[in-house]
């Protein structure tokens, strides 16, 4: 038994949107939390040694929300996906240096999170790679 849908049909479109929303969910949530708790966002930037912390908080918040909107709306989706892939890799290298932690539960959890974030970055790279191809195929159809 096989399950097929029209790739240009409403079911496929809805499934793709839900998948992209899931990929962007943490970034939308993070951007909204920073927007509604700016002192907390500044504290987060300070914790990770980013200076000036207010500027980094604004930049991160804007990147998370704008790039997510680009991905979800399809407006230069590839660019939004590349931006979040790069941001995710940079943030992961700053925040999840598990190899610097002593052996134990904290290191184990940080290592898991590190590799999960690599998976997110890979997902964004896949979106960036496939978006121009899908657009070209849609133009020919």
N, C-alpha and C positions, 0 to 999 in steps of 0.2 A: 504494500500500500504506500502510495506516495501522496504528499500534500504539496500542492503548488498553488501559488497565487500570481496574479498578474503583477509584475514588478512596478507597473505604473498605476495600479489600482489603489482604491482607498484602504484596503486591509494592509497592503504592503506599506503604504505611506504612513498609516497610523502606527504600525509596528516599528518602522524606522524612527518616527518621532519619539516614541516611548523609549527606544534604545538610546537615542541621542540624549534624551532628558535624563535617563539613568546615568549616562556617562558624565553629564554636566552637573548632576545633583549636588555633589559635595562643593562645587565651586559656586553655585547659586546660593546654597546655604551659607557658605563662608563669606561671600560678598555681602549678603543681607545681614548677617550677624555683625560684620564690621561696620556696616552702614548704621545699624541701630545701636551699637555699643562701640562708639569710636574710641573712648578711653581704653576699652579692652583690646581693641585692634592695635593701639599704640603700645600697650603692654606686651602684646605678642611680638611685635617688631623689636621692642627693646630686649625681650627675652632671647631672641635669636641674634642680637648684636647688630641689627640693621639701623644705620643712622643716615639721615635724621628719621626717627621712627614715624613721625606724622606723615611725612612725604611718602615713605614706603607703604604705610597703611592705606593711603589714598590710592597709590598706584596699584597695589595688590587688589584692593576692592574693585577698582575700575576694570582691571584686567579680568578678574573672575566674572564680573557681571557682563561686561561688553563682549568678551570672547564667547561666553556661553550663549548670549543672545545671537551672535553671529552664527554659531553652530545650529541653534534651534530654528532660526529663520531661514537659513540657507544663504544669507548675504555674506559672500566671501567665506563660506564655511571652512574652506581649506586653510585660510589665514587664521581664523579663530582657533581651529584645531591645532595648528602649528604653535600658536601663542600659548595655548594651555599645555601642550606637550613640553615646550621649553620651560615654562614656569614650573610645571610639575617636577621635571628633572632637577631644576635649580633648587626648588624648595626641599626636595627629597635629600639632596646632598647637604643642605644646610641643617635640616631638622632631624634627620634620621641616620646619623653616623653610628650605626649599631656596632661597628667594629671598634669603636673607642670605648664601649661600655664593658664593664666586667661581666664575666659569664653569669647567667642567671635569668630570671623571668623578665626583667626590664630589657635586657639585650635580645632575648627571644622575641618579645613583642615588637621591639623596634625593627628587628630584621624582617619579621613578617610584614610589617607596615611598609618597609623600604621596598620589598619586592612587589607588594600590591600596588604601590605607586608607580613602579616601573611598568606594571601591567596597564595602568591608566594611561601613562604616557604612550605606550604602544597602541592602545585603542585610539588615542587622538591622532597619532601618526597614520594609522590605517584610515581614519576618516579623511585626513588631509590628502592622502594618496588617492583614495577612491572618488572623492568629490569631483575633480575635473573630468575623470573618466565617465562618471555617471551623467554629468552635465552634457558632455559631448555625445553620448549615446542618446540622451533625451532630445538633443537638437536634431539628430538624424531620424528619429522615429516619427 
